[in-house]
Amino acid sequence: MTVDRLHLLSARLASFLRRNRSNWAARRHARPFSGQTSRRVLIVGLPERIPQSQLHPFHYYADQIRRHHDAEIREITPERYLARDMPGLDGATSVCFQTNFDVSQSELVDMVATLRRRNPAARLVYLDWFAPTDLRLAERMDPLADLYVKKHVLRDRSQYGQPTLGDTNLTDYYSRRFDLNMPETRFPIPAGFLDKLLIGPSFATADFMIDTFAGAAPLSAPERPFDIHARLAVQGTDWYQAMRSESLQALQSMSGLNVLTETGVGLVQYLHELQSSKICFSPFGYGEVCWRDYEAIANGAVLLKPDMSHIETRPDIFVPGETYMPVKWDLSDFAEKVDLLLSDDALRRRLTTQAFGVLHDYIAQARFVDQMARVFA
């Protein structure tokens, strides 16, 4: 069996670089503004992996941003920026900032007050890196931020502001499906708030993924011995555990197939397996969009996933029958869709080729630069 050694090498390098990147990035990105551009974008961002997937493209496309928007990019952690005056980083024309998921109201107000005081003419842009599609911070952020960037949103905006069982559309569905009796929650949406909403990129722009999609499509192995790759964690909150357990049961019912479901393997082995798998089943996590969706596409496995027609994300890798194969949320057609994919080599090649093409076009053509133009304006 032949695998794409270049992609495998990239995985090893990424694993090493992630352990050493934080201090280097902090030194590189926190230098003072040069004063040579008309626009200055300050990112006050969290140094963890998921938030950084939202921030990395600002640096990756820094040259294009400078040419197209006459803007330069600087980044610093909230702790460093809020702890002391930063004369070289103050006076930004746009300030993009992130917070922890559980940020308190007093912390949020104090942070925004500091950002406003040091950057009085700046447009304040909140970068929501959270997994769920809800807008739980809308009411709190409406008076504080001028623009609200989210990785993916509900296609039907009228669903925002409606009550749900639990705090997301997923908890609502699975609470009803499994009779979990979760409390009702409602996140109000102030008038005009949706006009501030901007859809930003998702995991494809992470520092350890973006170059993969910028390059050539993954090499196809002559044989892909694993029929379905689905190493699924099951433990979690009640609804998550019920949802993932049902997914695992659906996989285990597929007799006669070579299916990977156990957890606990390392990153290199995990990606190597994806290169050798025909299908990657990616159920929901705590939100709809998962790392696994992009890992599958990067390694040439067909993405099989609960129907994503309710989600809007850019770039859109969730075009049914074109870039992924949807299954019903209750998995009632799971076996049917698996049989269809395993019986049709041409269909699998078309889905994987087109999915990779969407991401390659987005990355290679620097579409992020125009997508985020409202941040720089």
Secondary structure, 3 states (H helix, E strand, C coil): CCCCHHHHHHHHHHHHHHHHHHHHHHHHHCCCCCCCCCEEEEEECCCCHHHHHHHHHHHHCHHHHHHHHCEEEEEECHHHHHHCCCCCCCCCCEEEECCCCCCCHHHHHHHHHHHHHHCCCCEEEEEECCCCCCCCCHHHHCCCCCEEEECEEECCHHHCCCCEECCCHHHHHHHHHCCCCCCEECCCCCCCHHHHEEECCCHHHCCCCHHHHHCCCCCCCCCCCEEEECCCCCCCCHHHHHHHHHHHHHHHCCCCCCEECCCCCCHHHHHHHHHCEEEEECCCCCCCCCHHHHHHHHCCCEEEEECCCCEEECCCCCCECCCEEEECCCCCCHHHHHHHHHCCHHHHHHHHHHHHHHHHHHHHCCHHHHHCHHHHC
